[in-house]
Amino acid sequence: MRGGDSFDSDADADGDGDGDGAASSSSSPPAIQEHAAAAAADHQGSSQYHTDTSSTTSPLPHNANPARQCRDIFWLLIFVLHLLVFGSGLALLGANRFKKADRLNIDRFTNLTLSATALAPPPPPPPAAEDPSRHTETFWPFYGVAAGIGLVVAWSWLALLGRHAELMMRVSVHGLTTYLAVVSVFCFWAHHFFWGVTFAVGAALQFVYLLSVFDRFPFTMLVLQKSVKMVWSLPEVVWVVYTFTVVMLCWFVLWSFGVAGIVALSIDVNGRWWLIVVFSVSLFWTGAVLCNTVHVIVSGMVFLVLLHGGRRASTMPSKPLLRTLRHALTTNFGSICYGSLFTAAIRTLRWMIRGVRSRIGNNECLLCCIDFFFHLVETLVRFFNKYAYVLIAVHGKSFNRSARDAWELFQSTGIEALVAYDCSGAVLLMSVILGGLIAGTGTGVWVWFKRSDKVIMVSTTAMLVGMILVGLAVVVVESAVTSIYICFAEDPTLIERWDPEFFSQLSEALHQRLQYRSARARQAFNNRLPDLTTI
């Protein structure tokens, strides 16, 4: 494979067509030995995993010193500072209207600021009597309900996944389209036309996307089922999810306290929406950091299991979970904070462009415009992708270098053709969105009967809460998926030793994708050949 394609360039008619089968090589790159050397250095008496070093498939160089250093410290400091600043702001905004309106006299500052910037009209005169419904404690219980629903959905999804993995995935895929359509109808019925149109467009886009990738679902379900099998063979990682969910709930108590105070403010509705958007971005980043910390922990565990040939192998380091947890919360935490700020947005933009690109057809002008944005996003993907978290867990490098190494590893082995065909990330995202919608609508129904004028403001933020809690449960499966692909690219024999049948299926799928790309490349060249001969 040449290095010109990216992870998701499968839809590109000009994609590579080399069927060199480099991914089927059974040799192990220096990266495997590097990790084994690190394990041996930390745990004396363990046997090192010996492989042939004649191949240099992996772009990761051999490092004689396996000692880890803290990476991306700047972003770690930014994240900690963000927690302190936003935590203080949330506490002040919540306390300002806790059992007493404008206790800290904050409204006068917000009204002055918004009036000066022409975002809101001058504040109305204060009411003669205090309105007890505009207190923090009026809206705080609503977010408690949202957290409870999100928690039930997340833990139920995780519990049912072990027994009914394929059913749960199909419910997420097909249920999301139906749920979006139903919510759209209720929004129109309640005269919230903007949100009705928004959810209707979302349902239509979801339906179009499913049609465009329907042929990929069998392979996607196969990868997800094997990933679930791996996760449930490591029960300790499930307890990691429960622990981090409790940590997220602790931060959510403070966040919901402050946001409830914002909803109760007497400032203009536009000002409240701006404040909620700012604090929602903060919550999203915090939740993404916790999710990706779990991602790194689970990826480290999965890599160790595949590397040493099983959970109970004699070469397995002692207390592997504590080892990966220690690295994730110390030397790797800055890289996690950095990647969490950009990766999710770039992935979402990438899926949207791919969905549009696959439905354009032969419109050359529109295809040229979409290709420009496609390649721009693909350039960003080279430095921001979810596979970086696996290499962060294994090698402890910075986020950008790990992302670039993963990109080059997939390019050099041809595995990116397989990764581009896999829709597991999109399917898991559908589970997250569906869980958020359930939490948002469940909370919104209660708010409708209590304070119908605040139903949109509360239910949209409640949806974000549900998405983050469900995302903490979903990330364990995504971690297993990314780890399997990295191991398959670095040393296919690791997958073959773990599950020979799955290894054969992956190899066959890779061969088919490379053949498909070769055929598309030949077809594109033949179509352009007449134009070239006339020049």
LONU-914804 format. One line per field, with one value per residue (C-alpha): chain; x, y, z; residue number from 1. Coordinates in Angstrom, 2 decimals, padded with zeros to 5 digits. Layout:
N
mol A;...
xx X;...
yy Y;...
zz Z;...
seq NUM;...
end
This chain:
535
mol A;A;A;A;A;A;A;A;A;A;A;A;A;A;A;A;A;A;A;A;A;A;A;A;A;A;A;A;A;A;A;A;A;A;A;A;A;A;A;A;A;A;A;A;A;A;A;A;A;A;A;A;A;A;A;A;A;A;A;A;A;A;A;A;A;A;A;A;A;A;A;A;A;A;A;A;A;A;A;A;A;A;A;A;A;A;A;A;A;A;A;A;A;A;A;A;A;A;A;A;A;A;A;A;A;A;A;A;A;A;A;A;A;A;A;A;A;A;A;A;A;A;A;A;A;A;A;A;A;A;A;A;A;A;A;A;A;A;A;A;A;A;A;A;A;A;A;A;A;A;A;A;A;A;A;A;A;A;A;A;A;A;A;A;A;A;A;A;A;A;A;A;A;A;A;A;A;A;A;A;A;A;A;A;A;A;A;A;A;A;A;A;A;A;A;A;A;A;A;A;A;A;A;A;A;A;A;A;A;A;A;A;A;A;A;A;A;A;A;A;A;A;A;A;A;A;A;A;A;A;A;A;A;A;A;A;A;A;A;A;A;A;A;A;A;A;A;A;A;A;A;A;A;A;A;A;A;A;A;A;A;A;A;A;A;A;A;A;A;A;A;A;A;A;A;A;A;A;A;A;A;A;A;A;A;A;A;A;A;A;A;A;A;A;A;A;A;A;A;A;A;A;A;A;A;A;A;A;A;A;A;A;A;A;A;A;A;A;A;A;A;A;A;A;A;A;A;A;A;A;A;A;A;A;A;A;A;A;A;A;A;A;A;A;A;A;A;A;A;A;A;A;A;A;A;A;A;A;A;A;A;A;A;A;A;A;A;A;A;A;A;A;A;A;A;A;A;A;A;A;A;A;A;A;A;A;A;A;A;A;A;A;A;A;A;A;A;A;A;A;A;A;A;A;A;A;A;A;A;A;A;A;A;A;A;A;A;A;A;A;A;A;A;A;A;A;A;A;A;A;A;A;A;A;A;A;A;A;A;A;A;A;A;A;A;A;A;A;A;A;A;A;A;A;A;A;A;A;A;A;A;A;A;A;A;A;A;A;A;A;A;A;A;A;A;A;A;A;A;A;A;A;A;A;A;A;A;A;A;A;A;A;A;A;A;A;A;A;A;A;A;A;A;A;A;A;A;A;A;A;A;A;A;A;A;A;A;A;A;A;A;A;A;A;A;A;A;A;A;A;A;A;A;A;A
xx 000.00;001.14;000.87;-001.63;-004.89;-006.32;-008.32;-011.66;-010.71;-012.57;-015.12;-012.42;-012.41;-008.73;-007.82;-004.85;-005.12;-002.03;-002.93;000.47;-000.96;001.52;-000.94;-000.74;002.90;003.57;006.67;006.65;007.92;010.19;007.16;006.14;009.57;009.65;006.50;007.75;011.00;009.05;007.04;010.20;011.84;008.85;008.38;011.54;011.19;008.68;009.55;009.91;007.84;010.40;009.71;011.60;012.83;013.59;010.41;010.15;006.46;005.71;006.79;007.51;011.26;012.92;013.62;016.24;015.01;011.40;011.05;008.00;007.88;004.94;003.62;001.54;001.95;000.66;-002.77;-002.82;-002.35;-005.02;-007.49;-006.80;-007.11;-010.37;-011.75;-010.83;-012.26;-015.44;-015.95;-015.78;-018.16;-020.66;-020.55;-021.17;-024.00;-025.71;-025.34;-026.58;-030.16;-030.11;-033.16;-032.92;-033.10;-029.85;-028.14;-024.73;-026.15;-024.84;-027.81;-026.74;-023.39;-024.92;-027.60;-025.07;-022.81;-025.56;-027.10;-023.74;-023.19;-026.75;-027.45;-030.43;-032.70;-032.26;-033.29;-036.87;-037.48;-037.26;-040.56;-042.34;-042.36;-039.75;-040.69;-039.84;-039.93;-036.79;-034.47;-031.70;-033.45;-036.44;-034.45;-031.71;-033.91;-034.58;-030.90;-030.91;-033.58;-031.49;-028.44;-030.54;-032.01;-028.61;-027.08;-029.80;-029.47;-025.67;-025.43;-028.32;-026.61;-023.37;-025.09;-027.12;-024.16;-022.52;-025.56;-027.25;-024.49;-025.90;-029.44;-028.25;-026.34;-029.32;-031.58;-029.15;-028.92;-032.60;-033.99;-032.21;-033.95;-037.37;-036.71;-035.59;-038.74;-041.01;-039.32;-039.69;-043.45;-043.80;-041.79;-044.14;-047.12;-045.69;-045.13;-041.33;-040.88;-037.13;-036.44;-039.05;-037.25;-033.88;-034.90;-036.68;-033.53;-031.51;-033.84;-033.56;-029.76;-029.60;-031.81;-029.70;-026.51;-027.88;-028.74;-025.24;-023.43;-025.96;-023.65;-020.96;-023.07;-022.25;-018.54;-019.16;-021.26;-018.56;-015.91;-018.21;-019.10;-015.44;-014.68;-017.47;-016.03;-012.67;-014.18;-016.20;-013.12;-011.69;-014.27;-011.95;-012.31;-016.08;-015.44;-013.23;-016.28;-018.39;-015.69;-015.29;-019.06;-019.13;-016.36;-018.37;-021.45;-019.49;-018.52;-022.04;-023.46;-021.52;-022.23;-025.99;-026.02;-024.51;-026.60;-029.78;-028.75;-028.29;-031.76;-033.18;-031.44;-033.64;-031.52;-032.68;-033.16;-030.37;-027.93;-028.91;-028.48;-024.97;-023.97;-025.42;-023.53;-020.24;-020.70;-021.95;-018.69;-016.87;-018.95;-018.31;-014.55;-014.58;-016.70;-014.48;-011.38;-012.91;-014.12;-010.71;-008.98;-011.09;-010.17;-006.45;-006.85;-008.90;-006.61;-003.59;-005.30;-006.43;-002.97;-001.36;-003.79;-003.16;000.57;001.02;-001.49;-004.21;-005.23;-003.67;-000.44;002.73;004.39;001.54;002.78;001.50;-001.40;-001.73;-004.81;-003.04;-000.11;-002.25;-004.31;-001.18;000.15;-003.23;-003.58;000.03;002.33;-000.44;-003.06;-001.84;-002.11;-005.62;-006.68;-005.23;-006.83;-010.22;-010.54;-010.40;-010.87;-014.66;-015.41;-013.11;-014.57;-018.13;-017.21;-015.47;-018.49;-020.75;-018.47;-018.14;-021.92;-022.43;-019.52;-020.88;-024.23;-023.00;-022.72;-021.20;-021.60;-018.00;-018.32;-019.90;-017.53;-014.55;-015.79;-016.50;-013.11;-011.42;-013.06;-012.56;-008.79;-008.63;-010.33;-008.17;-005.10;-006.45;-007.25;-003.57;-002.90;-006.22;-007.63;-008.92;-006.25;-003.71;-005.06;-003.90;-000.33;-000.48;-001.38;001.27;004.22;003.45;004.15;002.53;-000.91;000.09;002.98;000.82;-001.86;000.73;002.34;-001.04;-001.86;001.48;001.15;-002.22;-000.94;002.15;000.25;-002.93;-005.12;-006.62;-008.68;-010.28;-010.67;-012.39;-014.88;-015.70;-018.61;-018.26;-017.44;-020.62;-022.74;-021.40;-022.04;-025.65;-025.91;-024.59;-027.01;-029.95;-029.08;-028.87;-032.25;-033.85;-032.44;-033.42;-036.99;-037.56;-036.49;-038.35;-041.68;-041.39;-040.31;-043.26;-045.70;-043.76;-042.29;-043.28;-041.48;-038.11;-038.62;-036.25;-033.47;-033.50;-034.09;-031.27;-028.74;-030.19;-029.56;-025.88;-025.70;-027.21;-024.82;-021.77;-022.90;-023.76;-020.47;-018.56;-020.18;-019.73;-016.06;-014.94;-016.12;-014.56;-011.27;-011.31;-012.04;-009.15;-006.77;-007.65;-006.88;-003.58;-002.52;-003.60;-001.46;001.61;001.58;-001.28;-000.16;-001.45;-005.00;-004.45;-003.37;-006.33;-009.06;-007.96;-011.40;-011.62;-008.11;-009.16;-012.24;-010.19;-007.61;-010.29;-012.06;-008.77;-008.05;-011.49;-011.13;-007.74;-009.16;-012.09;-009.75;-007.64;-010.72;-011.91;-008.48;-008.40;-011.92;-011.04;-007.90;-009.77;-012.43;-009.80;-007.65;-009.62;-009.21;-005.48;-005.04;-006.73;-004.32
yy 000.00;003.52;006.13;008.38;006.97;007.60;005.49;006.11;006.61;003.45;005.46;007.17;006.04;006.91;004.73;002.39;-000.92;-002.75;-006.19;-006.90;-008.63;-007.00;-007.32;-011.08;-011.08;-013.08;-011.14;-008.86;-005.29;-003.75;-002.20;-005.60;-006.23;-002.73;-003.41;-006.79;-005.21;-002.66;-005.40;-007.35;-004.27;-003.56;-007.15;-009.19;-012.87;-012.52;-014.09;-011.76;-012.35;-013.37;-012.73;-012.35;-008.78;-009.03;-007.12;-003.37;-003.07;-000.82;002.81;002.73;002.70;000.51;002.26;000.77;002.76;001.80;004.36;006.57;010.34;012.68;013.81;016.83;018.46;021.80;020.30;018.59;021.98;023.53;020.79;021.17;024.96;024.48;022.31;024.91;027.87;026.21;024.44;027.78;029.35;026.51;026.75;030.51;030.31;027.53;029.20;032.53;031.24;028.44;029.02;032.77;034.77;036.51;035.77;036.91;039.78;038.22;039.22;042.86;041.93;039.60;042.09;044.88;042.67;041.41;044.85;046.37;043.76;044.12;040.44;041.26;044.21;046.17;044.12;044.50;046.05;043.55;041.92;043.08;039.61;036.86;033.99;030.70;028.83;030.64;028.96;026.46;023.72;023.96;022.67;020.65;017.51;017.41;016.78;014.12;012.31;012.69;011.20;008.35;007.49;007.72;005.49;002.84;002.87;002.68;-000.16;-002.06;-001.75;-003.04;-005.95;-007.07;-006.73;-009.91;-012.08;-010.30;-008.33;-008.49;-007.68;-004.65;-003.32;-003.75;-002.00;000.91;001.18;000.88;002.29;005.60;006.41;005.58;007.46;010.60;010.53;010.08;012.90;015.12;014.49;015.38;018.57;019.67;018.79;020.98;023.85;023.66;023.84;024.43;021.29;019.36;020.18;019.40;015.92;015.23;016.12;013.95;011.00;011.50;011.70;008.62;006.70;007.77;006.81;003.35;002.80;003.84;001.44;-001.39;-003.85;-003.26;-004.32;-008.09;-007.39;-004.65;-006.96;-009.63;-007.20;-005.94;-009.47;-010.46;-007.24;-007.95;-011.43;-009.90;-007.40;-010.00;-012.17;-009.31;-008.63;-006.18;-003.65;-003.60;-002.54;000.23;001.54;001.46;003.32;006.06;006.40;007.22;009.78;011.34;011.49;013.34;016.05;016.04;016.94;020.21;020.79;020.28;022.54;025.37;024.80;024.69;028.09;029.32;028.10;029.96;033.25;036.25;037.37;037.16;033.69;034.25;034.96;031.78;029.77;031.17;030.27;026.77;026.22;027.25;024.99;022.15;022.29;022.03;018.99;017.42;017.81;016.44;013.47;012.85;012.84;010.24;008.13;008.20;007.40;004.24;003.74;003.81;001.48;-001.09;-000.86;-001.56;-004.60;-005.98;-005.50;-007.33;-010.23;-010.60;-010.11;-012.76;-015.23;-015.04;-013.57;-016.41;-016.77;-017.23;-014.28;-011.92;-009.09;-009.12;-006.72;-005.60;-003.49;-001.41;-000.97;000.38;002.46;004.04;004.98;006.36;008.64;009.85;009.85;009.46;011.78;014.91;013.14;012.00;015.57;016.84;014.23;014.47;018.12;017.54;013.87;013.59;016.70;015.61;012.09;013.45;015.83;013.01;010.68;013.46;014.16;010.46;010.03;012.91;011.81;008.28;009.59;012.18;009.90;011.36;015.06;016.10;019.68;018.74;015.80;018.12;020.42;017.53;016.00;019.22;019.09;015.33;015.56;018.50;016.43;013.43;015.56;016.32;012.65;011.86;013.74;013.16;009.61;007.16;004.57;006.87;005.87;002.28;003.37;005.81;002.91;000.59;002.93;006.07;008.51;011.90;012.04;013.51;011.11;008.14;009.21;009.65;006.29;004.55;006.22;005.18;001.66;001.17;002.71;000.51;-002.70;-002.00;-002.42;001.04;-000.49;-002.77;-000.01;002.19;-000.59;-001.12;000.95;-000.12;003.43;004.77;001.97;002.64;006.38;005.54;003.72;006.82;009.17;006.84;006.68;010.46;010.82;008.46;010.46;013.78;012.81;011.06;014.21;016.43;014.70;015.51;019.09;019.53;018.92;021.01;023.92;023.70;026.96;025.36;021.98;022.58;024.12;021.33;018.37;019.29;019.49;016.29;014.62;015.57;014.04;010.78;010.64;010.99;008.29;005.85;006.75;005.55;002.13;002.00;002.95;-000.46;-002.08;000.64;000.15;-003.55;-002.79;-000.35;-002.67;-005.59;-003.56;-002.27;-005.80;-007.15;-004.50;-004.92;-008.71;-010.74;-013.89;-012.29;-012.39;-015.84;-017.24;-015.66;-016.65;-018.53;-018.35;-014.60;-014.22;-016.04;-013.85;-010.66;-011.82;-012.71;-009.39;-007.53;-009.40;-008.51;-004.83;-004.60;-006.26;-003.84;-000.86;-002.21;-002.61;000.93;002.35;000.56;001.75;005.36;005.18;003.69;006.41;009.14;007.50;008.95;012.46;011.94;010.69;013.78;016.17
zz 000.00;-000.68;002.04;000.26;001.65;005.08;007.47;005.86;002.24;001.22;-000.77;-002.80;-006.40;-006.58;-003.61;-003.59;-005.28;-004.13;-002.92;-001.46;001.61;003.96;006.80;006.62;007.60;010.73;011.74;014.75;014.63;017.24;018.95;020.29;021.71;023.15;025.14;026.26;027.40;029.41;031.08;031.90;033.36;035.62;036.69;037.11;036.51;033.68;030.37;027.41;024.31;021.64;017.99;014.78;014.33;010.65;009.72;010.11;009.32;012.30;012.13;015.83;016.52;019.04;022.34;024.56;027.56;028.33;031.15;030.59;030.76;031.21;027.84;026.79;030.20;028.88;028.14;031.52;033.18;030.95;031.91;035.64;035.37;033.45;036.25;038.88;036.96;035.79;039.11;040.92;038.42;038.80;042.58;042.49;039.96;041.87;045.27;043.87;043.74;046.27;048.50;047.86;044.64;043.64;046.93;045.61;043.51;040.28;038.13;037.99;036.40;033.82;032.88;032.47;030.32;028.08;027.65;026.74;024.03;022.69;023.33;025.52;026.26;029.51;032.54;033.75;037.16;040.03;041.00;044.08;045.61;045.32;042.98;044.74;041.43;040.22;042.71;042.08;044.05;041.68;038.70;040.39;040.85;037.10;036.45;039.14;037.13;033.96;035.67;037.05;033.65;031.99;034.65;034.26;030.46;030.61;033.09;031.46;028.08;029.56;031.35;028.31;025.97;027.22;026.42;023.51;021.78;018.25;019.40;021.37;018.38;016.06;018.56;018.67;014.88;013.98;017.22;016.80;013.51;014.94;018.17;016.32;014.20;017.23;019.15;016.08;016.02;019.71;019.19;016.41;018.60;021.41;018.89;019.14;015.37;015.34;017.36;015.40;012.16;013.77;014.89;011.59;009.63;012.03;011.40;007.64;007.73;009.93;007.50;004.50;006.29;007.11;003.45;002.35;004.71;004.95;003.18;005.84;008.80;008.71;009.03;011.60;013.75;013.55;014.85;017.60;018.74;019.01;020.87;023.35;023.79;024.66;027.10;028.98;029.35;031.44;034.18;035.93;033.11;033.67;037.25;035.90;034.03;037.20;039.12;036.52;036.29;040.00;039.46;036.62;038.83;041.51;039.01;037.63;041.06;040.94;037.24;037.60;040.68;038.66;035.53;037.64;038.94;035.35;034.35;037.37;036.48;035.71;032.75;029.14;027.69;025.13;027.92;029.73;026.55;026.00;029.56;029.19;025.92;027.54;030.54;028.32;026.36;029.68;030.65;027.26;027.61;031.15;030.10;027.06;029.27;031.59;028.63;026.98;030.26;030.36;026.69;027.50;030.49;028.56;025.52;027.70;029.21;025.84;024.35;027.28;026.97;023.24;023.62;026.30;024.90;027.55;030.87;032.86;030.88;032.94;031.19;032.12;034.39;037.94;038.61;034.97;035.66;038.30;035.92;033.07;035.50;036.95;033.52;032.40;035.41;035.48;032.45;029.84;031.32;029.53;026.17;027.06;027.92;024.65;022.41;024.14;023.16;019.38;018.46;018.87;016.80;013.98;013.93;013.71;010.89;009.09;009.24;007.93;004.95;004.19;004.25;001.81;-000.37;-000.81;-002.13;-004.66;-007.67;-010.86;-010.07;-010.79;-009.52;-006.20;-005.84;-006.28;-003.50;-001.14;-001.91;-000.85;002.59;002.73;002.31;004.71;007.40;006.57;007.20;010.66;011.19;010.74;013.98;015.81;015.76;018.34;017.56;019.18;022.61;022.08;021.35;024.25;026.54;025.09;024.45;026.46;023.61;023.07;021.48;018.12;017.69;018.65;016.17;013.41;014.19;014.09;010.76;009.27;010.67;008.98;005.76;005.58;006.26;004.29;007.38;006.79;003.96;006.55;009.12;006.52;005.81;009.49;010.90;014.52;015.66;014.06;015.53;019.03;018.55;017.71;021.05;022.82;021.05;021.69;025.39;025.52;023.80;026.31;029.23;027.62;026.76;030.09;031.91;029.47;030.18;033.89;033.20;030.84;033.68;036.22;034.23;030.57;029.75;030.61;028.91;025.98;028.06;030.66;028.32;025.92;028.75;030.22;026.86;027.07;030.55;029.31;026.34;028.56;031.00;028.20;026.49;029.55;029.11;025.33;025.36;026.65;023.42;021.29;023.14;022.30;018.63;018.29;020.15;017.89;014.76;016.15;017.11;013.72;012.03;014.25;014.55;012.99;014.87;018.09;016.69;015.19;018.54;020.32;017.81;014.65;013.04;013.55;012.15;008.97;008.65;009.07;006.53;003.99;004.51;004.07;000.85;-000.50;000.37;-001.32;-004.43;-004.39;-004.19;-007.02;-009.21;-008.37;-009.19;-012.56;-013.36;-012.51;-014.64;-017.61;-017.38;-017.49;-020.19;-023.16;-021.75;-021.35;-024.93;-026.37;-024.67
seq 1;2;3;4;5;6;7;8;9;10;11;12;13;14;15;16;17;18;19;20;21;22;23;24;25;26;27;28;29;30;31;32;33;34;35;36;37;38;39;40;41;42;43;44;45;46;47;48;49;50;51;52;53;54;55;56;57;58;59;60;61;62;63;64;65;66;67;68;69;70;71;72;73;74;75;76;77;78;79;80;81;82;83;84;85;86;87;88;89;90;91;92;93;94;95;96;97;98;99;100;101;102;103;104;105;106;107;108;109;110;111;112;113;114;115;116;117;118;119;120;121;122;123;124;125;126;127;128;129;130;131;132;133;134;135;136;137;138;139;140;141;142;143;144;145;146;147;148;149;150;151;152;153;154;155;156;157;158;159;160;161;162;163;164;165;166;167;168;169;170;171;172;173;174;175;176;177;178;179;180;181;182;183;184;185;186;187;188;189;190;191;192;193;194;195;196;197;198;199;200;201;202;203;204;205;206;207;208;209;210;211;212;213;214;215;216;217;218;219;220;221;222;223;224;225;226;227;228;229;230;231;232;233;234;235;236;237;238;239;240;241;242;243;244;245;246;247;248;249;250;251;252;253;254;255;256;257;258;259;260;261;262;263;264;265;266;267;268;269;270;271;272;273;274;275;276;277;278;279;280;281;282;283;284;285;286;287;288;289;290;291;292;293;294;295;296;297;298;299;300;301;302;303;304;305;306;307;308;309;310;311;312;313;314;315;316;317;318;319;320;321;322;323;324;325;326;327;328;329;330;331;332;333;334;335;336;337;338;339;340;341;342;343;344;345;346;347;348;349;350;351;352;353;354;355;356;357;358;359;360;361;362;363;364;365;366;367;368;369;370;371;372;373;374;375;376;377;378;379;380;381;382;383;384;385;386;387;388;389;390;391;392;393;394;395;396;397;398;399;400;401;402;403;404;405;406;407;408;409;410;411;412;413;414;415;416;417;418;419;420;421;422;423;424;425;426;427;428;429;430;431;432;433;434;435;436;437;438;439;440;441;442;443;444;445;446;447;448;449;450;451;452;453;454;455;456;457;458;459;460;461;462;463;464;465;466;467;468;469;470;471;472;473;474;475;476;477;478;479;480;481;482;483;484;485;486;487;488;489;490;491;492;493;494;495;496;497;498;499;500;501;502;503;504;505;506;507;508;509;510;511;512;513;514;515;516;517;518;519;520;521;522;523;524;525;526;527;528;529;530;531;532;533;534;535
end
